[in-house]
Amino acid sequence: VKTIQEPDWENVTIPRGLQELSPWAARLCLAVERFTREILPDAPQKAPLLIALSGGPDSTALALLMRLLAERLGFTLAAAHLDHGLRPESIEDARFCEDLCRCLAIPFHSAAVDVEALAREANTGIEDAGRRARYAWFAQVSEEIGAYAVATGHQLDDLAADQLMRLARGGGWPALGGMPAWDPGRRLLRPLLLTPKAELIRFLQELGIPWREDASNAQKHFTRNRVRLDILPLFLRENPGYLETCARLWRQAAMDREHWDERAVEAETAGSTPGFLPDTVLCAASAALRLRLYKRAVEALGPGQPLSGTLRRLDQAWEARAVGKRLQFPGGKTAEVRPDGIRFHGVDTQEG
Amino acid sequence: VKTIQEPDWENVTIPRGLQELSPWAARLCLAVERFTREILPDAPQKAPLLIALSGGPDSTALALLMRLLAERLGFTLAAAHLDHGLRPESIEDARFCEDLCRCLAIPFHSAAVDVEALAREANTGIEDAGRRARYAWFAQVSEEIGAYAVATGHQLDDLAADQLMRLARGGGWPALGGMPAWDPGRRLLRPLLLTPKAELIRFLQELGIPWREDASNAQKHFTRNRVRLDILPLFLRENPGYLETCARLWRQAAMDREHWDERAVEAETAGSTPGFLPDTVLCAASAALRLRLYKRAVEALGPGQPLSGTLRRLDQAWEARAVGKRLQFPGGKTAEVRPDGIRFHGVDTQEG
């Protein structure tokens, strides 16, 4: 366990603006500012932004960067920390976050839970229970302060690991591109998603800002840590510029997602509904588009991810004009080839 | 170095048809037959197929499978082997291939080269020189016998490694999906591309057919071997069904490639030419399509792969209506924003 000496907050000076930074650090700030504007172009002035703060290097750098950019970006800041109670030093982590926020003049919200007990109760893994408890706490604080978004410290190394995990688990395109930088449903914002972790560390070091290390990041019983510690270094060995290629892949996936979303909207204009895809729409579509329309139609009916093999068999049945053919999807959902198109049923619409 | 005992060809019996196989082996044959028809639907009857034979398990299984399926698929078979002269046992490999082809009643063509000398002369790597020499030999035999296609033994484990290598090197989508099963330009056919290597081995074992091991496959100074030996096992550890997900990803990439190809043909109908993309076409296109049209336009002008970052900057210049803005691509190619679209120049058309 690597611990950090008691930070000497008396001697930490927070720069008041970008002009007080080195050219390198100022460029980093400007890149984060540009990316944040790009992914969140319509944020209102003085939008309250809640920073999800663990005290690790990523979220510490996030807090510092947002402090430096808040005025330029028009954010009002707050921070929230959840003590998971999993490690003896977690109380010190909480105190570190509080001290950091005092130093940065950011209102600080904290709570403590017993994640081990929560995992036992919910009969789930520690990592999963921790994530749920954390995001529930962020949502609670968000509501209290009327936050516009919750900003997390996910950075480019996290994105690279996320892409590899999605690949390992059998994700398709564009999902393979990795987590979004802005998730409007959960109001999650990831301003550092295209910034390498090494740059965040260098930034903190240059400014003399301390951070906390989480020893559980080295534990290999979490898939994410195995991917981060075992697989990602092998890709970096093959290609030292691998992180940049991850950022490019992410951008391409975002563009393709937009392309497919636009085509789906066109299909809706042309008469498709969540429960029905008419032949008029399907006949005009490429196979690539048809499969994505099926996927959307199944997903719109409720939880349960359709398997790509089943979607393919559905398309083969449709191409063969196998009227009456029915395919089953997880979550009790079905699709049926009809004389005029494909009808999708959820559990509740089985007789529809 | 793992060597194999002298094969006892006298006691090897080649089944005369699928009915002599176990149900499992017959199903494997039928799956390979279905896939070959799918990827090569328009092969003429009695098309001469040249099998690229190394004597390793993959190409040995390929020769056997093609022997069993030749009549059903309408192929006339021949095989070619190139002795690379890199390993002391390579003469035995050549003799093994000859014996195998005699046993399978497949006409056999062989030659020997000194790949080490070729690599020195061309100032290139051993692996690269070997590949060039091999494919040159296959092309030569193809021409002599009027082959319709050259079939190689690439299987699903090779495809999985190819996808990981493309990812590591920064390939985009759909290139990330991996090598094609049918390359009409090079007339390369890969009938085993979605068959796991383990199934090919089991097939050979069931039928009592020997094969040769290539010790150089264990050498980690080749990127491909490092990916195959170090990275792929980690993905299989995370997901034991990983090879099937690779096959699904490959299918999705093939579909998406078709989608983008169709859109590019539409763009050509609407007035785009290899050297010019008019605003009428670009304004109707999504960003995802525009980037792919730029890529095609640059590639059509000759060798040199455009970087995706440059393509993105070109699109930003076009969106900003930055008339006169010029971007450079590898191979001396350029693109220029004009008042009515984007003009692409090769080295020879610089003044065009």
Interface residues (C-beta under 8 A of the other chain):
Chain A: M165 L167 A168 R169 G170 G172 W173 P174 L176 T223 R226 V227 D230 I231 L234 F235 E238 N239 G241 Y242 E244 T245 R248 L249 R251 Q252 A253 M255 D256 E258 H259 E262 S286 A287 A288 L289 L291 S308 G309 R312
Chain B: M165 L167 A168 R169 G170 G172 W173 P174 L176 T223 R226 V227 D230 I231 L234 F235 E238 N239 G241 Y242 E244 T245 R248 L249 R251 Q252 A253 M255 D256 E258 H259 E262 S286 A287 A288 L289 L291 S308 G309 R312
